Amino acid sequence: MTVPRMRFTFWKAVFLVIMVAGIYSSYIRFFHGLGASTNLSDQFPWGLWIGFDVMCGVMLAAGGFTLTAAVEIFNIKRFHSIVRPTILTAFLGYLLVCAALMYDLGLPWNIWHPLVMRNPHSVMFEVAYCVMLYTTVLALEFSPIVLEHFHLHKALKIIRSVMVVFVILGVLLSTLHQSSLGTLYLIMPNKLHPFWYSPLLPVFFFLSAISVGLAMTIFESSMSSKYFGRELELPILQDLGRVLVVVLALYGILKFEDFYHRGILNLVFKSSYEQRFFLLEILLSVLIPLGMLLVPKIRESAQGLYLAAVLCLLGFVTNRLNVAITGVETAVGGRYAPKWTEVVITAMFVALGFAIFGLAAKYLPIFPEEKGHIPALRSSEAVASEMAVPVHAGD
Amino acid sequence: MSKGILYDATKCIGCRQCEQACATENGLPYDDKIAAQEFTSAHKYTAILTKDDKFMRRLCMNCDDPACASVCPVGAMKKTALGPVTYDKSKCMGCRYCMAACPFSVPKYEWEKAVPGVRKCIMCSKRVAEGKQTACAEICPTGATKFGDRDALLEEAKKRVHDNPNTYLHHIFGEEEVGGTSVMLLSSVPFHLFGYPTNLTDRALPMYTYQVLSRIPDFVPLFGTMLGGIYWITHRRQDVAEAEAKEKEAKGGAR
């Protein structure tokens, strides 16, 4: 009993330190400008905040649309119990992306401008609209969890009756902006290194978002079972692992075909700065996880799945950072490494993500009732009375 | 009629009067220290570069189909009919996509300011609208920087290269690059020596993103219908099962 308690205090302390440093860094950012708080320059107008907070943030939140599509649209019922945590992650993720964007924008108080000043030829404009609308959709998809908690059954009924529209809209918007984050870079054929510049960038971004959505769900469920003492839904995660194998294989084959047709396969074997980052990315994101998950023993074990998922996540994070930073370094003639304040603020958003997830999981009905596991806390009477209310409401 | 600038490096004597005139026109500071900076920045829209006894000018190319204007989500960057690519800070939200997208890395940022904006040469858009020359062309004592109709300048550039094939590189930088630019350059030494990119396509860059973006309006109803259709099909069995259960219940209730 004492060991988990110790760990809890340790993470609390870490969280506190990050928050204090984050608030101080925020002060530097907003009172002294981007120059004082970042290593951004005219050569590197985009750095860690765009590369990680926005590009990776949106990608890591992809579990929301991947799982809702599987459960609500494809009607794969056995994934039902893990949809809620993924919606929570997605909703949190997008809120944090929007918050991080406020740090990166030079004039954040003008963030509403795309609403009235429209340039439909801009990919950024499209991404802005999709992210805005999808965050709204996520709020609606998340709302039943809150409504349930406060026993607002009438509102719940109304929301549920139109939910399918929002689900379809959510999947559509996600497909659009997950791929469009890749389209952003299509306008830089002479700046982005051929490892990452491809006419198929939007397709790669979409497929990797789905991979990350699945990997993130495995990661999240494993973490929840570890820290919230929940039973691990191993059979479900094994199924997710299988789907991940297929998506990763598709991604890998497409990557190979793309390199082959653009005639750059030889670059993979030629030593260069970019080559090292590319190899790191492709090994972590595709080759190692795929190799692991193809072995039944690893795919069926909780630890094996968890490790493969984490590597896959790290690999695709590397991919996004390569597109945003490594891939343009040679063209602009310089190297970029983030300033400590940039790192601290990114760490602050990650820490906030974990903390809010933990709080929501504690106070909101995120996880389904486990049969025969926690009935001591929630009596069958309470459950029964909850079940009874809609019947009365329908009278 | 679209206007343009022709810079002929072989005629340039490196007097930097264009830099001075540009600073005055745009209300930018200018002194010996700034004059010595051979690169453009948020407070220096044009720069004369020297390499041995050769000169080259850097300034915004004012592309015919500019990447910066195409990527700007709020339309703060605009290509005007007269040629200049202008910037409106009151619209800008500071995403800096223009800086990332520019093939020449022209737009610069006021990193040190708490209320920053993008800064770049706007080809003296006000003067040009009034029918005047750009400040740099007006002051140039040797005619190295020449202002005029882009078509006429291009003809003249071609004639200069044709008449002096041994002096000039057979390349008018800006004639074809990224679909053509309002500013064109002539030189006797390769442009990459002065940091100009050499791997540029002749295609207008906005086409690369537009060919994807333009398909979205068609994609939305198709994909939406597909998702709705899959939902309809996969939930059919469930609906049937529920209906049957209800029927049974109704019968049970009647009994």
Interface residues (C-beta under 8 A of the other chain):
Chain A: F30 F31 H32 G33 L34 G35 A36 L40 S41 D42 Q43 P45 W46 A69 E72 I73 F74 N75 D104 L105 G106 L107 P108 N110 I111 H113 P114 M117 R118 N119 P120 H121 S122 V123 M124 F125 E126 A128 V164 V167 I168 V171 L172 T175 L176 T183 L184 L186 I187 M188 P189 N190 K191 P202 V328 A331 V332
Chain B: S41 A42 A67 S70 V71 C72 P73 V74 G75 A76 K91 C92 M93 G94 C95 R96 Y97 M99 A100 A101 P103 S105 K108 Y109 W111 E112 K113 A114 V115 P116 G117 P197 N199 L200 T201 L205 P206 Y208 T209 Y210 V212 L213 I216 F219 V220 F223 G224 L227 G228 I230 Y231 T234 H235 Q238
